[in-house]
């Protein structure tokens, strides 16, 4: 049975990510000398192990957990 893809666009908005946050995330993931290599390693591992739907689910769960946790956690 084929798995229906998780829709990433459209529907009612639940979480908002502004352009500044997105630019900061890309900078951290691609340019930061300490964080970028770690992030890129994890991304490559996840992309090789998880399907698109699984990566989408993980992204949404991570965002939800970040919103519910304290900034220092």
Secondary structure, DSSP 8 states (H G I E B T S, - for coil): --------SSS-------HHHHHHHHHHHHT-TTHHHHHHHHHHHHHHHS-HHHHHHHHHHHHHHHHHS-TT-
